[in-house]
């Protein structure tokens, strides 16, 4: 893939008669800054979790409660689905 400038890509896509979008460069710079900040936050969170020690008790609690929560959620969904099913004909 070629490393074309924004102007070249816009000209190729819209032609020479189309006006450039207003504040295009500022919007692109702002978007890039936001993406960089989001990636930095994700990296910080990942570093914190990698450095944090987790006890066996806490791991067991997380596994137990997440499993129980998923079981309760599945049971609730099954209950909702079964309550919506009604026979086609009722006498």
Number of C-alpha atoms within 10 A of each C-alpha: 3 4 7 9 9 12 10 11 12 16 15 10 10 11 11 10 7 10 10 12 9 8 8 11 11 10 12 12 11 12 12 12 12 12 12 12 12 12 12 12 12 12 12 12 12 12 11 11 11 10 9 9 8 10 9 9 9 10 11 11 12 12 12 12 12 12 12 12 12 12 12 12 12 12 12 12 12 11 11 11 10 10 9 8 8 8 6 5 5 5 2
